[in-house]
């Protein structure tokens, strides 16, 4: 399934279900076919996603410095920061312009 996130604050962001579910797990939100992220929710959501991205980077740094890095390469190739960047930017733009983010509409 494909999710399209929209806001008047920026361009639409389209994501596949696997990434969308991963992000919504990080945000501690249930992924519904339709929904809205309100302006009031955006600061906490942005902070949660940025924190998860930083933790992902720390794990990668530790794995790259250890000799056991070779066993986890397929998992580590999936960088959260790179994949979540467009969504994170949409959230930031929406917060800056006091707009909500919607999907499934």
C-alpha positions in Angstrom: 0.0 0.0 0.0 1.1 3.5 -0.7 0.5 6.5 1.6 0.3 10.1 0.4 0.8 12.8 3.0 -0.4 16.3 2.2 -0.1 19.7 3.8 -0.7 23.2 2.5 2.8 23.9 3.9 4.8 21.8 1.4 4.9 19.2 -1.3 3.1 15.9 -1.0 5.2 13.0 0.4 4.5 9.5 -0.9 5.7 6.5 1.1 5.4 2.7 1.0 3.6 0.9 3.8 6.7 -0.6 5.4 8.4 2.8 5.9 5.1 4.4 6.9 4.5 1.7 9.5 8.1 2.0 10.8 7.7 5.8 11.3 4.3 5.5 12.9 5.7 2.9 15.3 8.4 5.5 16.2 5.7 8.1 16.7 3.6 5.8 18.9 0.6 6.3 16.6 -1.8 3.8 15.0 -1.5 3.8 11.2 -5.0 4.2 9.8 -6.0 4.4 6.2 -6.9 8.1 6.7 -5.8 10.5 9.3 -4.5 13.9 10.4 -1.5 15.2 12.3 -2.6 18.4 14.0 -0.4 21.5 14.4 -0.4 20.9 18.2 1.0 17.4 17.7 3.7 18.3 15.3 6.4 19.4 17.8 6.3 16.2 19.7 6.2 14.1 16.6 9.2 15.9 15.1 11.2 15.4 18.2 10.4 11.7 18.4 11.4 11.1 14.8 14.6 13.1 15.1 15.5 11.2 18.3 15.0 7.9 16.5 17.1 9.0 13.6 19.9 10.0 15.9 19.7 6.6 17.7 19.8 4.9 14.3 23.0 6.8 13.5 24.6 5.9 16.8 23.8 2.2 16.2 25.4 2.4 12.8 28.5 4.1 14.1 29.0 1.4 16.7 28.4 -1.3 14.2 30.8 0.2 11.7 33.5 0.4 14.3 33.1 -3.2 15.5 34.4 -6.3 13.8 31.0 -7.9 13.7 29.6 -5.3 11.3 29.7 -7.7 8.4 26.9 -9.9 9.9 24.3 -7.0 10.0 25.0 -5.2 6.7 21.6 -5.9 5.1 19.7 -4.4 8.1 22.1 -1.4 8.4 21.7 -0.6 4.7 18.2 0.7 5.5 19.0 4.2 6.9 16.1 5.6 8.7 17.3 9.2 8.3 17.6 8.9 4.6 14.2 7.3 4.1 12.3 9.4 6.6 13.8 12.8 5.5 11.0 13.9 3.2 8.4 13.1 5.8 10.3 14.9 8.5 10.8 17.9 6.3 7.0 18.0 5.6 6.3 17.9 9.3 8.8 20.8 9.9 7.3 22.9 7.1 3.8 22.3 8.4 4.8 23.3 11.9 6.5 26.5 10.6 3.3 27.5 8.7 0.8 26.2 11.3 -0.7 23.7 9.0 -1.8 20.1 9.6 -0.6 17.1 7.7 -3.3 14.7 6.3 -3.3 11.4 4.5 -5.8 9.2 2.8 -8.0 12.1 1.7 
